[in-house]
Amino acid sequence: MATLSGRSPVQPKRAPRGSRVSIAEEVIGAIASIAAKEVPGVSGLKGSVTDGLAAILGEERQGKGVAAQLTGDQAIRVRLKLVVQYDYPLAEVARKVQAKVKEEIEGMTGLRVSAVDVYIQELDLSSPKEKEAKDS
């Protein structure tokens, strides 16, 4: 059985009977973060105050701007706070992020994703050249 962060067990799709797998919420968050950043138009994720403090202390958190929780029906609900590049259609980027995150989490963990909530927190107004220089 799979367990998300010590909560009720969730049975993965292909787990042998009687086996147990535990997946931390941070792992689900990391998968969601990486998947979201692969979608064209996504500049990054907008973290919380806790994420900012972690960065100041030198701790890089892969899942910043992401929250994952196990719902009552034994599925995963993911919330993402995105920074989207200005010249991309917001609704289209959000839909692509939802599909990509769901596909990656379900494919990698065998857990069912019930929802991917996307909150566009900020627009990235920098030009592509400025972004390349910043990333280098």
N, C-alpha and C positions, 0 to 999 in steps of 0.2 A: 504494500500500500504506500501511497505517497502522502506526505504530510506537508502542509505549507505552514512554516513557522510555528510548529507545535500545536496547531489547531486540529480539528476533526480530520481523520484520515481521508484521503482521496485516492481512489483506485485508478492508476494509470491504465491506458487502453491495452497495453501489451505486457503487463507485469505478470510474472508467474504467480500462481496461486500461493498465498501464504507469505510472499516476499514483501519487503517494506522498503520504500524509498522516501527520504525526507528532503524537501527542496525549500530552502530559505527564501523569504520574500525578497531579500536583496538580490538573489540569483534571478528571480523573475523580473525584478526591476532592471537588472543589467541587460538581460535579453531584450526587454522592451526598449531600453535606451539605445542600444546598438541598432536595433531594427528601425526605430524612428529616424535616427540620423542618416540612414541609408536612403531615405525618401528624398527625391529632388525637391528643393525649396525649404527644407528644414535646416536652419542654421545651428540649432542646438536645443537644449532643454533649459528651462528656467528653474533653478533650484530654490529651496527654502532658506530661511535664516540659518538653520542647522547645517545645510550644505555649505553655505558661505563660511561659517565658523570652521567647518572641517577643512575647507580649502586654505584658510588662514593658517591652520595648524599643520598644513602640509599633507593632509590626508585626501587623496583623490577618490571621490565616490563616483563609481560608474553609473549608479542609479539615481543621480540627482534629477529632480523634476519629475520623478516617477513614484507612484505608490501602487502597490499590489495587495489585494486582500482576497481571502477565501470567502465566498458568499454562502448563504444557507443551503443552496442547492448543490454544494460541492464543486463549484466552478470558480474561476479566477476573474476578478474585476480589476482592470488596470486604469489608472488615471495618469495622464501625461500633460505637462505644462510646456508648451512649445514656443520657440522663437522661430518665426518664419520670415524668409527673405521677402522683401517688399514687392517684387515684381511677379510673385506666384499667386495664383487664385487660392484663397484661404480654404474654401470649402473642399476643393479638389485635393489639396495637400492633406487636410484633415482626414478625408475618406481613405486616401492611400496609406496614411500612417495607421489608421485603424485596421485595415486589411493586412498590412505587413506585420504589425505587432501580433495580431491574432494568429496569423500563419506561423510565425517564428516560435511563439510560446507553445502553441499546440504541437508543432513539429518536434521541438526539442525536449519537451517535458511529458507529452502524452496527456496533459491536463486540458480540460475544456475551458475556453475563455468565454465568459458570458457577456462581457462588455469591455470596450476600450473607449474611455471617455477622454476626449481631447479638448484642452483649454489652450487657446492661443493667447499667450501672455504678453508677447512683445513682437514688434516688427523689426527686422534687421534692415536698416536703411543704408548700410555700407554697400559700395559697388563691388562687383565680383573681384576686381583687381585689389581693392583694399582688403577684402576677405582673404585672398591668396597670400598677400604680404603678411597679414596677421597670423595665418596658420603656419607660415614658414618659420 
